[in-house]
Amino acid sequence: MLTGSAQWKQLVAHHQDVEHIHMRDLFKQDPKRFANYSLTAAGITLDYSKNKLTAQSLPLLIELAKSVDFEQHRSDMFSGLPINLTENRPVLHTALRNFSDKPVMVNGQDVMPDIRAALSKVKNFVNNISSGEVKGYTGKAFTDVVSIGIGGSFLGPKIMSEALKPYQQKQLKVHFIANVDGCHITDVLAKLNPQTTLFITSSKTLTTQETLRNTYSAKEWFLTHASQAEIAKHFACVSSNVSAAKEFGISEEYIFPMWDWVGGRYSVWSTIGLPLALSIGFDNYQQFLQGAFEVDEHFQTAPLHENMPVIMALLGIWYRNFHGAQSQVLLPYYHYLRGLPAYIQQLDMESNGKSVSFNNEEVNYDTGPIIWGSEGTNGQHSFHQLIHQSRTPIPVDFMLPLKPFHELANHHDMLAANCFGQSQALMEGQSETQVRAAMVKAKCSEDEINTLSSHKVMKGNKPSNTFLFDTLDPKTLGSLIALYEHKVFVQGVIWQINSFDQWGVELGKALGSQVLSKLSDSEEPLTMDGSTNALIERYRKRLTK
Ligand code: F6P
């Protein structure tokens, strides 16, 4: 087991050595700390100097990665070996953004020609819809696209499209529906004209209850205005289940294939990205793929101590397994990137929220952290209090574009100042002596100082990373997402878990279906636990009250 390895034990000992060191002192000892603990890849600079690292820390963490043969796992992923062991599938989202001329072999066959053909189908479709060449059933150009999908078939296109708002095409508005809560689809459809609305159902499996229900409701709505024959012009589908899409009545021309070797949460690079490409235009979408490709190259070639996703992963392991951090907070200081925490939440928590190893053994160490966060500066007036002063360690990822898309005076300086000021406050804190001196200067009474000073002390020594980039253009966004994908991969390898299955979500789906049959048939006997039976009974009575 990992925890019995010499490398793990060395890290336990190293943690004891550094536990009482304050980062403030590390900065005093090493004026070049920023230069020594920062790097740039694909136009993104990562400052990781405000972390609890001494000169020994990273080498020891790298030894841990080497001890589990990380480099071999990485090459197995890129070369198409079935590393998703429980589903016996390769993991090839990287092939979807492979702009090299290298083939990618799956079962002896190069998958690149199929990938290029699918991308070219996306390109033609996006260009035809955007230019108005392909029209709706009354001959009008499309003005709205409704993308229906959930999980990875929703978060990627929606959040990337939101993050790239300055690049969105003016003539086409893309709406996203995920939740089966009828409020959402009702609200979206209320604003739309069926003659100019295109629907895209995105579902890798095309068995997802929420997505099917929403698609049927969209179809019913459409048919109140148009005839069955017109469905073919207004409904498209992205799925690896092509036969089910055909059964659904989607015309072959409007079916966009994907593959079982792309995980849902890694699928924005596949045809699942179609709504995103419609939102920002195909060229921008291709730039997004290009950004991820650049990071793939960096990830495969940079030495481990200069490899950004590796460093991000090792820092995460350091805090999760040796400092007891249960969560990681993401703080984008950029309004359009506000959805990023939700995207990384699925990516990380669905990938690494596991406790059984490659060898089918229950692990005895913590794996994936809880991922959360929101846009800065809003959190500063809310949950940052707990990050600054509670006993709970929460490593932070700050991120900030250097140039905004607006020209409002002072806003961006204030945003940047807050971002940098927060990481400084977390790291340095404020000692009792400093607090008392400030209170004396503010002419506080002796009594006030004695009562309040301990409350105002900030211990500091709270770790954070800061990511800076020029602007959040499509390429940079692609790079940023790929950095997190590879971070999650490296951590999964170190924890020896399969980051690419998601068995934990299946039971809830099965029980949800069972309960649904009992809700729709009030004669069905209730044979579940006392709580669930009572809840169903109460629900059944709702119409009689
Ligand atoms: O329920 C979890 C999940 O399977 C995710 O992994 C996936 O992204 C989402 O559901 C949607 O699945 P599909 O694309 O097959 O509809």
Boltz pocket constraint, residues with backbone or C-beta under 6 A from the ligand:
constraints:
  - pocket:
      binder: B
      contacts: [[A, 150], [A, 151], [A, 152], [A, 153], [A, 202], [A, 203], [A, 204], [A, 205], [A, 206], [A, 207], [A, 208], [A, 211], [A, 263], [A, 264], [A, 265], [A, 350], [A, 502], [A, 505]]
      max_distance: 6.0
